[in-house]
């Protein structure tokens, strides 16, 4: 508990705001509403932070005009609703606008709270990038009024920075997110509500673990665990991400049982589950490294956003899931499926290694080299050992043994410094064996990795290339009954469709529509009018 003074620990007991809340509830039960409003105004910040559910219950029992007449009470109600349930976005945005239009309070904390309400409302309707300008605006505000900002209660500053960091993380501004999370920790570690600081340190640790900084991840995990855990009444919307960081670090070391054990200890917040994509990514990666990519790929089809549907376009969640699905598809030789999911996804640092691995798998070795180099120079360090190893494999395939040996040696040195060996287990075994032969010391260092790899593998699966027109015909084959109808839909002649079908059958090694569809499904080609 070294991160918090004795006074801070005493004031941050799980009963924070309980006495104030009891007095307010008593006043409401006796219809002394004016007194209840006065008590609410006096202790509003503490109650929002410590007693959100009881606060909402109290608001529900009061005459609505009383709440609406007070800008701060109205904002507190809308903010708490959004924070707990995130299902009243329009009301939250309108309340924030009304707050701003009344000239606002001179208190910077009120303005920041209004901004947080807007961010939560936008997040609830899955407008990932909409919150960025609000976070930037309010960040600029507090920077311009630094002295006043530092006089605001630490837990409020911590909560604001935590939410700004979440906004940046979801929009893939990972450097900005880590900065906000770390500042949130320092702002709130000695406050009356240090659990926001603990949360922030856990989030920073996970991002650092994902971005090749194992040492930094362990440091911030220690900082988090030096603070009190989240009180019971707040666990419905605050999550402990510590086990996810532990699982990520264990996977990097290829310690699969430890990764599984850590993942089992993670408990999502019932009203939130912000880490859903990280959990899906970790589960898939464990199965991939266990040699169960087929099983993981089947499960990938079942992964959805907690509120339903696909991940938000351009989000951190989408990048993790697309990278995971493409890696699984490559591991079982379904190159078309990997190509499809990557083609539909925007650029992301989380996808650099996967795109380079796809180029290697389809025999485009020069492209693999280019992608590995460009990924290494991205401002977000993700998959650096992967990229160096893939680049080395591509150089070897091009007959450049010296370049391959040098780059593979760099990959080994970096893996030693970072404590990351899993990327070598993701190389095709034939490539890894050939690279180990070029750098003899690698055999000892990678003995455990070599022992974990199956003999043979995805590199034995034939690469089947279909032209764009052939892919369109194949996609129609599953849902359009006749050759003539396919021709009509694609605006080509029947003879053209028949010619393309013969070519498709030959490439797939089949002689019928049913067999072609079965093989195409196994290989991951797009069928029908949707995407697999």
N, C-alpha and C positions, 0 to 999 in steps of 0.2 A: 504493500500500500504506500510505497515511498512517494508516489506521484501526487498525493493529496495530504494536506495538513490535517491535524486532528480536528480543528474547528470545522473545516470543510466536510469531513466525514460525518461529524455530529449533525450538521445541518442538512446533510443529504440522505437522511434516513428515508425508508420507504413510506413513512407517514407524512412526507412533505405536503403542506397545505391541507392536511386532514382536519385540523381543528377549525381553520377558516371555513372549510367546506361544510362542516357540521353546523356551524353557526348560520351559514347561508341557507342550508336545507331546513333548519328549524324556523327561520324567519319566513321562508316560503310556505311551509306547512301551516303557519299561523296567519298567512295572508298579509304579512308585514312586508309588502313588495318594495316600498321605497327604501326600507332598511336593507333589504336583500341587494338592491341595486348599488347602494352605497358600499356594502361589504364586497360585492363583486368588483366594483371599480378599484377598490383599495388593494385587493389581492389578486388581480386578474392574471398577471404574468406568472405568478407561482402556480395558480390553479390550472392555467393552460399547460404548463410543463409537467405538473405532478398528478393532477386529477382530471384529465381530459374527459373521461367517460362520465364521471359524476357531475362535471361542469355542464356537459350537454344535457344530462337528465334534469339538472336544475333549470337550464334555459327552457326546456320543454314544458315545465310546470308554471312558468311565469307568463303574464299577459304579453302577447307579441308586441303591442305598441310600445311597451316599456323598453324592450330590447331594441326595437327599431329606432327609438328616439335617441339612443346612445350610440354614437359612431363606434366607439371602442368596444362596447359590448357586442354590437352587431358584427364587427370584424372578428372578435374573439370567437363568437359562435360559428361563423362561416369558416374561419381558419381551422378550428378544432374539428368541425365536420369533415373538411377536406383532408386533414391530417389523419383522422381515424379511418374514414371510409372512402374518401376520394370519389364520391358519386354525386356531388352537387357542384359541378364545375361552373355552370352558368351563374348560379347564385354567388359563388365565390368571386368570380371575376367582376360581377356587378357591384358587389359589396366593396371590393378593392377600388373600383372606379369612383364610387361615391365617397369613399374615404379620401381619395386624392382630390376630388373636385371641391371638397369643403375646405381646401387650403391646408389640410392635414394638421397634425400636431407638430409642434416645434421639436418634439422628441424624435430622434433619428430611429429609435427602436420601433416606433409605431409604423414609420414609413417602410422599414425593412420587413416587419410582419406582414404588411399589406402586400409587398412584393412576393413574399414566400407563399401567401395565399394564391396569388396569380400563378406562380410556378407549379404548385400542387394541382391547381385546377387544370392547367394545360397538360400536366403529366397524366391526369386522370382520363383525359380524352386522347391520350397518346400522341400529343403534339410535342415530340421530343426536342425539336430545335426551337420551338416557340419560347421556351424558358430561358434560352441563352442570352438574348438581349436584356431580359429583366435582371438576370444574375449579373451581367456586365454593368448595367445601369446602376444597380444598388451597390455593386462593388466599387464603382467609381465614386459614388456618393460617400461611402464610409471612408474611402481613401482621402477624399477632399476635406472631410471633417473628422480627422483622425483622433484628435484629443477627445472630442465629444463621443466618438465611437468607443474609445477605450474606457470611458466612464459607464458605458452600458453594462449591465450584469453579464458576467462571463458566460452563463449558460445560454443567454439569448444570442450572443455573438457566435458561440459554438454551434447552436442550432442553425443559424443563418448560413454559416460557412459550410456546415455539413450538407445542407440542401443545395447550395450552389455547387458543391463538389459532385453531388449526385447528378445534378443537371448536366454538368460538363462530362461526367463519366458516360452517361447514357448517350450523349452526342459525340462521344469518342475524342473529346479533348482531354486525353489522359494526363498530360503534364499539368494542365490547369486543375484537374480534379485532385491529383495528389497534393498540389500546393494548398488547395482549399481544405482538404481533409487534415493535413498537417497543422495548418493554422487553427482549424476547429479544435484540434486536440489541445494546443497551447492556450486557446481562449477559455476552454471549459474545464481543464483538468483540476483546477482548484476552486471551481464554482460550487454552488449549492446543488447542482444537478450534473455531476461528472459523467453520467452515462452517455450524454451526447458526445463528450470527448472520447470516451471509450469506443463508441460506435465509429467515430471518425478515424481513430487510429487503426481499427480493424479494417475499414475500407481502404485506407492507405496501404496497409500491409498486403491485402489481396492484390491490389493493382501492381504493387512493386513485385510481388511473386509472379504475376502474369507477364511482367515486362523484364524478366531476366535479372531481377535484383533480389536474390535470395537473402543476402545479408541484410539489406534494408528491410525486407519483409519480416525477418525474425526480430529485428530491432523494434519495429513498430508494433509487432504482436506482443512483445514484452511490455511496451508502454501501455497497451490496451489492458493487459491483464494485471497491471499495477493499480488499476482503478476499480471501483465497485461495479458489480454486474448490474444490468438493467433491472429495476424493481419489477415485481410480478405484475402490477397493474398496467405497466407500460409495454409488456411483451407482445401485446397484440399488434403493435406497429413498429417495434424495434427488434432487429435481428442481430444475433451474434455470428459474425462472419469469420471468427477465428478458426473453426474447423475447416472452412473452405480454403483458407491460406495454408493450413497444415497439409491438407490433401494435395494442394498444388505443389508444394515443396516436396512432398513424398513422391509424387509422380515424376518430378524432375530427376529424382535420384533412382527412379525405377523400383521404388519400394511400394509395390502394388497393394499388399495387405495393409500396410500402414495407411495408405491413401483411402482404402475402403473403410477402414475403422474410423478415420477422421470424418469422412463424409457421412457416415451413419450417425455421428454426434450432432450434425447440423440440424437445427429445428427452425423452419421458416415461420415468420410471423403470420398468423391467420389472415390478418387484414392487409398484408402487404406482399410478401414473398418477392422482394426485389431481386434476389439472387437466383431466380429460377433458371436463367440461361447459363449461369456459372455451374449450377448443379448438373444440368443436362450435359454441359461440356465435359465436366469431370467424369461423370458416369460413362460417357461415350469413350473418353480417353482411356479409362481403366480397361474397358472391354477391348479396345483397340490394341493396347499393349499386352493384353492377355491372349491375343490371337483370336478374339471373338468378334471381329469386325462385322461379320454377317449379322449376328444377333443385334449388335449396336445399330446397324443401318436400318434394320426393321423397326427398332424402337425409335429411331430418329423421326419416322413418319408420325409418331404419336405425340411429339413435343409441340406444345402450343403455349402462347402467352397466357398467364393466369387469368386474364379477362377474356380469353378466347381469341382464336385466330393466330395469324402469323406474327412474328416479331415486327416491331416498328421499323420501317425502311430507314436505312442509314444509321441505325442504332448500334450501340455496344452489343446488345442482345443478338441482333441479326448477324453481326460479324462473327461472334462466337459460334452460333449455330450453323451458319453457312460453312465456316471453316471446318467445323467438326464433321458435318455431313459429307463435304468434299473429301476430307482425309479418309473417312470410312469407305467411301466409294472407290477411291484410289487403291486402298488396301486390298479390296476384293476384285480389282480389275474392272470396275464399272466406270470407265473413263467418260462415256457420254453423260452419265449422271453428274459426275464431278464438273464437267464443262458447263452443263446447264445451270447448276446452282451458282457457279462462279460468274457466269455471264450475266446473270440477273442481279448480282450484288454489286454495290458501289465499291470503290477503292477503300481499303482499310489496312492499317498496319498488321492487324490480326490475320490477314489473308495473304500477305507476301510469301510466307513459306509454302502455303498450299498451292498458290499459283505456280511457284517455281517447281514444286514437286509434280504438278500436272504436266508441265512442259517436259520434265525429265521422263515421265511415264509414257508420253506419246512420241518420244524420240526427237523432240525439238530441243537439242542440247544447247545450241547457241542462245536460244530464248531462255533456257533454264539458267544459264550463266548470267545473262543480263538481268533477269528478275532477282536472282540471288544478290547481285551487287547493289541493285537499286534498293532492295529491302534493307540491306545492311546500312545504307546511308539515310534511312528514314529517321525523323526526329524521335519517334517512339521506338525504343529498342524491344522488339518482340521476335522471338525465334532466331536469335543470332547464331546459335550453334547449328540449328536446322539449316539456315541459309548457307553457312560455310560448308557444311557437309554435303548439301545438295549441289552447290557449286563445284565442289571437288569431284563428285560423281559425274557431273556433266563434262568437266574438263577431261576426265579419264575416258569417257565415252567418245570424246572428240580426238583421242590419241595424244592428249597433252599431259603426259605422265608427270613431268616436273611441276607444272602448275597444280595438278591434282594433289600431288604429295605435299606441296607447300601449303595449299589451302586446307587440306585435311589435317596437317600438323597444327595450323592455327585453330581449327575447330577443336582439336584435342586440348590445346592449351587453354582455350576459353572455357571449355567444359570443366576443366580442372579447377579454374578460378571460381566459376559460378556454381560448381557442384551440380551440374546438369549433364546427365548421360542419356536420358530418354530419346533425344533426337536421333541418336545412332541406331536405336531399335526401330525407327520408322523408315530407315533406308531399306531398299530391297537387299536381301541377303547377298546376292551376287555382287552388287556394288560395294557393300561393306567389306566383303571378303577381299575383293580386288584392291580396295583402298588400304586395308590392313596390310596387304602384301607389299604395298608401296612404302608404308611407314611401319616397319617391323615393331617398334616399341608399342604400337597401338594394340597389338594382340594381348599383351598383359593388361593394359588399361581397360580394354573392352571385353575381357574374358567373360564377365557376367552377362554383358549384352549379347554376345555371340551365342552363349548357351541358352539364352531366352528366346532366340529367333527360331521359327520353324524352318525346316529344310524345304526349299522350294518357296512357293508363295505367289504373291500377286504378279511378279514379273513373268510367270509362266502363262498368264492369261493373255490370249491374243488381243492386240489392239485392232479394233474394227472401225474404220473410218467411212462414214457415209457423207455424201455431198449434201448441201443445203436442200436441194430439191428432193433427194431421196429421203431425207429426214421428214420433210413435209408430207410426202406420200405415206411414210411409215406412221406418222402421227394420225393420219386420217384412217389408216387401215383398221384401227381398233373400233372406230365408231361409225364408219360409213360402209354400208353393206355391199355396194357394187363398185366395180372399176369405173363404170360410166359416171356414177355419182361423185366419185373422187375426182374424175376429170373435170366435171362441172364446177365443183367447189374450188379447184385449183386453177381454173381457166386454162386448161391445156387439153390436148387431144387424148382420146382413149389409148391410142398407140403409144403415146409418150408415157402414160401411166404404166402400161404393160411393160414397156422397156425398163422403166425404173424399178418395177416390182421384180423383174428377172435379175437385175443387178443387186437389189437388196437381198433376195433369196440366196444368190451366189455368195455374197459377202458374209451372210449369216450362216451359211452352210445348211440351209433348209430347203424344203420343196413345197411348203404349203403356208397359207395365211396363218393358221393356228400355231404352227411351229415357229414362224417368224415372230409372232407376237410374244410367244413364250420366251424365246431367246432374247428378244429386244428388251423385255421386262427385266430379265436377269442381268442384262448388261447396263440397264439404267437409262435406256433411250426414252424420250418423251413420247407418251402414247395418249391418244384421245385429245381432248381440248384442254386438259388441265396439266399440271406439272406433278410428276411423281415426287 
